[in-house]
């Protein structure tokens, strides 16, 4: 399973999210983010345009994941260093690994990280 974790600011557009996803490598089976962001219209629009489900990750599940990137702002909000990395890893499941560190959209409004699990 290959999942993209998405982090984004409230003012992010669907284009910002799409740019971050493209920069991360795209070609995923689902998009994942924190529960409080999963219903954002921009994320829903991107998911619908790609025909992908959105997976909402609970706060405790985000906090339980070890990530490689550490943003003080994200730590304060979600108790994890990278929402994108944590969401991707949590959604992909046990044994998943990141394909690389999270990447940022050109406008700085969105981040994406891709996790893969190959033991399915």
C-alpha positions in Angstrom: 0.0 0.0 0.0 1.3 3.5 -0.9 -0.3 6.4 1.0 0.4 10.1 0.9 0.2 12.0 4.2 -0.9 15.6 3.7 -0.3 18.6 6.0 -1.6 22.0 5.1 -2.5 25.4 6.4 -6.1 26.5 6.5 -5.5 28.9 3.5 -4.0 26.2 1.3 -5.7 25.7 -2.0 -6.3 22.4 -3.8 -3.6 23.4 -6.2 -1.1 23.7 -3.3 -2.0 20.2 -2.1 -1.7 18.8 -5.6 1.7 20.5 -6.0 3.0 19.0 -2.7 1.7 15.5 -3.7 3.4 15.8 -7.1 6.7 16.9 -5.5 6.5 13.9 -3.2 6.2 11.5 -6.1 2.4 10.9 -6.3 1.1 7.6 -7.5 -0.7 6.7 -4.3 -3.7 4.6 -3.2 -5.1 7.1 -0.6 -4.5 10.5 1.0 -4.2 10.7 4.8 -4.2 13.6 7.3 -5.3 14.5 10.8 -8.9 14.0 11.8 -9.5 17.7 12.1 -8.3 18.3 8.6 -9.8 15.3 6.8 -13.0 17.2 5.9 -11.3 20.3 4.4 -12.9 21.1 1.1 -9.5 21.5 -0.7 -8.4 18.0 0.4 -11.7 16.5 -0.5 -11.5 18.2 -4.0 -8.1 16.8 -4.6 -9.1 13.3 -3.5 -12.2 13.4 -5.7 -10.2 14.6 -8.7 -7.8 11.7 -8.2 -10.5 9.1 -7.3 -8.8 8.5 -3.9 -10.2 8.0 -0.4 -9.2 10.3 2.5 -8.1 8.5 5.6 -8.5 10.5 8.9 -5.9 9.7 11.5 -6.6 10.1 15.2 -4.4 12.4 17.3 -3.0 9.5 19.4 -2.1 7.5 16.3 -0.2 10.5 14.9 1.7 11.0 18.1 2.7 7.4 18.2 4.6 7.5 14.9 8.3 8.3 14.7 9.1 10.8 12.0 12.3 12.3 10.5 11.2 15.9 10.2 10.5 18.1 13.2 8.5 21.4 13.0 8.0 23.2 16.3 4.6 24.5 15.0 3.4 21.0 14.1 4.7 19.5 17.4 2.6 22.1 19.3 -0.5 21.3 17.3 -0.3 17.5 16.7 2.3 16.2 19.1 4.4 14.9 16.1 7.2 16.6 14.1 5.5 16.2 10.7 1.8 15.8 10.1 2.5 14.6 6.6 5.0 11.9 7.6 3.0 10.7 10.6 -0.3 10.5 8.7 1.4 8.6 5.8 3.0 6.1 8.1 -0.1 5.6 10.3 -2.4 5.1 7.3 0.0 2.7 5.5 0.2 0.5 8.6 2.7 -1.5 10.6 6.0 -2.0 8.8 5.5 1.0 6.5 8.4 3.2 5.6 8.7 6.7 4.1 10.0 7.0 0.5 11.7 10.2 1.7 11.2 13.1 4.0 8.1 15.3 3.6 8.2 17.9 0.8 6.6 21.3 0.6 4.5 22.9 -2.1 6.1 25.8 -4.0 3.9 28.3 -2.1 4.8 26.8 1.3 1.1 26.1 2.1 1.1 22.3 2.0 3.4 19.3 2.7 3.2 15.7 1.6 5.1 12.5 2.4 4.6 9.1 1.0 4.8 5.9 2.9 4.8 2.4 1.5 4.1 -1.0 3.0 5.0 -4.0 0.9 4.2 -6.9 3.1 0.5 -7.1 2.2 
